[in-house]
Amino acid sequence: MTPDQLDLLSDMIANKLFAMVEPYLKDNGYTIAFEPMKGEEFIHKDVDAFGNLKLNRKDQLAAQMAQLMITKEKLLKEEKYELLQELEEIYAKLKEEYDKL
């Protein structure tokens, strides 16, 4: 099967399951607060269907370091130098682990 066909199949299965479950939930007083996720959406998540991270450790560290750099800019703007120093210590530890990998 081609990737497009697989996406179509996954969408069809999700829609069929949702159509079967929806009446049951409504009849038993449950509020439906979800929509089935499209195949394309699901594939590009960082977590698989079982809740396991799809990223390897190096990618995780890179994402954390990028987030810390964003936080660093915010702390500089707010002039919170004590927090900034702690953040730099955390960043240094992550960078050291990243370099080892």
Secondary structure, 3 states (H helix, E strand, C coil): CCHHHHHHHHHHHHHHHHHHHHHHHHHCCCCCCCCCCCHHHHHCCCECCCCCECCCHHHHHHHHHHHHHHHHHHHHHHCCHHHHHHHHHHHHHHHHHHHHC
